[in-house]
Amino acid sequence: MPVCPKSLLSVVLLALSSPSWAAKKVDLDYHVRFLPESDQAEVRLTLERGEAVTSLDFDLGDKGYYSDFQADGQWQPNGDSRGVWLPAKGKASLSYRVKVSHPRQDDRFDARMTENWALLRGDDLVPSARLKQQDGIELVSRLTFELPKGWKSVETGWPRIGKNRFRIHNPSRKFDRPTGWMLAGKLGTRRARLGDTEIAVAAPVGEGMRRMDVLTLLTFVWPEAQAVFPRDPDKLLIVGAGDPMWRGGLSAGNSLFMHADRPLVSENGTSSLVHELVHVFSRISDTDRSDWITEGLAEYYAIELMRRAGGLGEDRYQKGREHLIKWSRDVKSLRGENATGPVTARAVLLLQDLDREIRQRTREHGERSLDDVTRGLMRLDKASTKDFIEISENVMGAPSKVLDTRLLR
């Protein structure tokens, strides 16, 4: 008896939608307990079904921050900087301790724990790892904190799903780990919603963080940032503290750090806060000695977004250019692994000139700008100087005179 095509289609769709075709979800729970008396955190990873994961090969670095490993299954040290966990069957856990405070050479810290609070990056709590797992498995990751007595709350850049509990999900990663800035202890926090993004500005009590000033500046420039970058994070955490924390700003995928004494707007009209915000929005990374692209664009928009929002008049803009010219006059090349201040300043001048060239070349056929180049770079995993030139000239529809310079060779 012939089968009706509609009935056959229904059978196929039903089969495709059945659980046997879907990825099997396995819980991966992270539990963090802070130990201020030893400047450590105790971290435990628990797999609902250990047999779902063949191995986790961790990059432990060369600082000696990780210790006291205990595992259900096998823990295999691999040289001085790696370790491999082979989970046991059934419910399986790996626990260890990690040093929290990270001193720098200048007696500053880029992570610190006191008796009242801890400020650090989750990347250090759970190091990166190469994951091997069974086919058809999807790990569902959650993060829970156990706080010392007297500590009030914890903030991360991840969605909160309970008291001191967060959902960790990054579609671009096979191994979901709790990356980004985190702050726990006796905190003060201010919150707002800008566009589709939940904003939290948090700092330890008594550290002098200007939380409402930060929120006000973000509210001011947010529409301009949204117009440039077609990407809105679900949540953005901004953390800060005073000395002896590092006196600068550092961004992560869903969060950023600002020293409490750092001015929101500098004398030359730029903004460290907006600079780091651009890193969060754009997520542009570079390759082939092209750090000038990443840092140059962040500083260019730190000025330009302030200008577009009406916070920087033409006279201040031109004075800012004069400052950049003086600062970068000895720069002969923009190429390098890490852009210095003068190199970044010279990159900003080049980008301003390029924006002007693109607008002039395209004004008769629908004006385009450096914004279009930036959005093109955002589609790349990593951007090289060659990529930058090709995208710019494609946007312009002609070779660029501005980019024909020894600075980029």
N, C-alpha and C positions, 0 to 999 in steps of 0.2 A: 504494500500500500504506500503510495507516494507521501512524502512528508511535506507539509505546508511550509513554505519558506519563512513565514512569520513565526511559526512554532519553532522552527530550527534556530532562528535568530534569538528567540526568547531563551532557549536552552543554553546557547552559547553565552549570552549576557549573564544568565544566572550562574553559570560555571565560573565566569571571570570574576564575578562579584563575591564568590563564596570565600570563606576564611582560608581555605587551602591555597588560594592564589595570592592572598595578602601576606605582607611581611609579618613575621611573628615578632611581637613586641616583648622585649625583655627589659625589666627595670634595672637601672644602674643608679644607685644612690650614693651621694657624697655626704659625709658627715664631718664637720670641722669643729674641733674644740680648742679654743685659745687657752694658752698656758702662760700668762704674763710673767710669772715668777722665773721661768726659764727662757723667755723670749722665743717661744716655739708655738706651733700649732700642731695638734694631733689630727691627722687626716685618715679617714677610713673610706674605702671604696667597697661597695657591696653589690654583687651581681645576684639577681634573682635566680638565674640558672647559669652556673659557671661554665657548663659545657657549651653554651652558646658562643663563648669567646675562646679561640684557640690560644691567643697570646696577646699581651700588651707589652711593647718594648719601649720603655721610658728613657727620655733624654734627661739625665740628672745634672748635667753641667759639670763644671770643674771646681765649684766653690765649696763643696762639702756641706751643703745646706740640708741634705736629706739623710736620715738615720733611722735606726730601730725598726727595720722592715720585718713584718710578720705576715704570713700569707696562708690562706687555705689553698692547698695545692703546692706549687713550687715557686720560690723566688730565686732567680739566678742572676747574680751580679755579672755584668759584662764589661770588663775593663774598669777604668776609673770614672767613667761618665755615663754609663748606661746600666739598666737593670731590666730583666724580663720577668713578667708574672705569667705563670701557666696556671689558670684557675682550676680548682677542684670541681667535681661534678656537684650539682645541687647548689644550694645557697653558699656563696663563696665570698670572702672578704680579703682585702689587702689593706694593711694599716702601716703607718710610718709617722715620723715626726719631721717637721721642716722648720728651720730657723726663719723668723719673720723679718727682723730688722736687716736692712741692706745698707751699710755705710759706703759712701763714695770717698774718693781720694781727698776731697776738699772738706772733710768732716761734716758733710751733709748726708742726708738719707733719702733714698727713693722708695723706701718702705720702712715702717717703724712701728714698734709696739711699746706702749707705756703701761703702767698699772691700770690706766683708765680707758685706753682705746688702742685699736690696731688699724693701720692704714697700709694697704698692700694691694698687689695685683693677684687675681685668682690664678693667673698663668703660673705663678710661683707655688701656689698651694698644690696644684695638680699639674705636673710638668707635661709637655707634649709627648705623645707616644704614637708608635706605629701599631695599629690595631689589625689583628687577623681574627676573623669571626666566621661562623657558619653562614652559608648562603641563606638568604631570605630572612635575616635577623635585623631588627631595628631596635637599637638601644634607646630607652626612654629615660632621660637623665634628670635628676632633681638634686638640689643642694640644701642641706640643713645645717644651721649653726647652733652650737651649744655655747652660751656665753657665760663668762665668769660672774660671780656674784657682784651685783652693783652695776654691771653693764646693762644699758637700757634697750639698745636696738642695733640693727645691722642694716646696711644699705648696699645693694649691688645694682648693676645695670641690667639685670634679668627680671622678668615678671615675677611678682610675689604671689605665692599660692598658699600662704599661711604665715603664721608668726615665725619669723626667722627662717622661712622656707621659700625656695625659688625654683622655677622651672628653667632648665638649661636646654636650649635648642638652637642649633646653628645649622641650617640646611647645607651649607657649604662644607661641613666637616662630617666625616664618618664617625670620629670619636668626639662626642660632645663633652667638653670639659668647661668648668666655670672660669672663663677668661674675663679680663677687664678689671677696673678698679673696684675695690671693696673697702668699706669702712664699718667698724663695729665699736661699740662702747657707749660712753656718755656723750650723746650727739645732739646737735641742733640741726633741724632739717626744714627747708622751705620747699613747697611743691607748687607746680603749675602745669597746665596743659597747653602746649603750643602746637597748632595744627593737629596732627594725629599722634603727637609724641608726648609721653608723660615725662615731665622734667622733675628731678630732685636735686637740690643743692644742699650738701651736707658737710659738716665739719665737727670736730670735737668741740665741746663747750669750752669757751675761754681762749680759743685760738685766733680770734679776731677776723674770722672769715666774714666778708660782707655779702651775705646770702641774698638779701633783697636787691642790692646793687647788681649782682650777677643776673638775677631773674629779670630785672628791668632792662639791662642791655640786651639779653637774649630776646626778650619780647620785641625790642626795637628793631633788631636786624633779622629776626626769624623769617618774615615774609620775603625779604630779599634773598636769603639763603635758599629758601624753598624754590624760588624762581630760577635759580641757577642749577641746583642739584636735584634731579628727579629721584630722590631717595630720602625717605623719612624714617628714622629709627623708631621702633615702638616705644622705647624708653631711653632716656639719657640721664646718666648720673654724673654730677660734677662734685668732686670732693676737694678739700683743701685743708691745710694746716700751716702753722708758722714755723719758725726756726726750731730745730735744725733740719727741717725738710729742705729738699733741693729747691732753690729759688728760681723756679721756672714753671713751665707747663708741659705735660705729657699726656698724649691721647691714647685711647684704646678703641676697640670697635664700637662699644656701647657706653663709653664713659671717658672722662678726662680729669686730670689733676691740675690744680692751680695753687701756687703758693699764696698764702693768705695776704702777704704784703705786696704782691704783684699788682701794679696799677691795671685797671680794666682797659684804660685808654692811655697810651704813652704820649709823650710830648710831641712826637713826630706824627701823631694821628693814627698809628696802627694800634692793634689790640691783640695781646697774647691770647685772651679768651676766644676771640673770633678766629684767630689763627688755628688754635686747637680744634675749634668747632668745625672748621673747613676739613681738617684731617678726618674727623668722625663722619662728616657727610660724604666726602668724595671717596675715601678709601683708596686713593691712588697710591700705588707703590711703584718704585723705579728699579731699573736694572742697567747694566753697562755704564757705570760711572755717571749716572744721571740723577743724582739726588737733588740737583738744582730744580728739577721739575716738581718734585713733591714739596720741597720747602719754598720754592719760588711761588708756586700757585697758592699755597696756604697764606703766605705773606701778602701776595697781590690781592687776594680776596679779603684779607684782614683790613686792608685799606679800602678796597673798592666797595665792599658791602656797607661799611660805615658811610662812605660817600653817597651811595645810592639811597640809603635810609635817611639822608639829610643831616647826618651827624658830623659831616666834614665838608666845609665850604671850599670853594675853588681856591681861595687864598691859602688856606691851610694845606690843601692838597698840593699846591705848587711848592710850598715851603717844605713839605714832606719829600717831594722829589729832589729838591736841592740837597736835603740831608742825605738821601740815598746816593746821589751823585758823588758827594764828598767822601762818604763812607766807603764807596766801592771803586774809587778812582785807580787803585793799584791792581785791580783784578784783571788778569790776562785771559783766564779761561774759567768757564762755569763747570767743566767736567770734574767729577770726583765722587768718591764713595760717600762722603759726608760734607754737606754744604756748610761753610763757615758763615758768620754774620755778613761780612763784606760780599761773599759770593751770592748769598740770598738777596742782598740789596741790589746787586747788579742784575740778578735774574728778574727781580720785580720791574726794573727799568725796561729790560728787554720785553717783558710781557705787556707792559703798558704801551710800548711802541708797537708791538705786534697787534694788540687789540685795535689801536688806531688805524693801522694799515688794513686789517681785515674789514673794518667798517667802511673805510674809504673805497676799497676795491669792490665791495658788494652792495653799496647803497642804491645802485640803479636796479638791482634785481632781487630786492628783499634783503635788507641789511642783516648781516651776520656779525658775530663777534667772537672774542676769546671764549665766551661761555660755551659756544658750540664745540670748540676744540676740547675744552675740559670735559664735556659730556662724552665725547669720543674716547678720551683717555680712560674714563671711568669704566668702559666696557672691556678694557684690557686687564689681564692678570698682573702684568708688570709693564711699565712704559719705559722705552729707551729714548734717547735723543733722536734717533732715526724715526721712531714712531711719531714723536712729537712733530717733527718737521713734515712728515707725510700727511698726518691728519690736518695740520694747519694749512698746508697748501691745497689739500682737497677741499677744505671749508672755503678757502679763498678762491679756488678755481684757477690759480696761477702760482708761479714760483714767488717766494717771499724775499724781498730785499732785506728785511729786518733779520731774518734767520740766516742770511748769507754772510756769516761773520765768523771770525777766528775764535770767538768765545765758545762756540759749540763744537770745535774740532778737537 
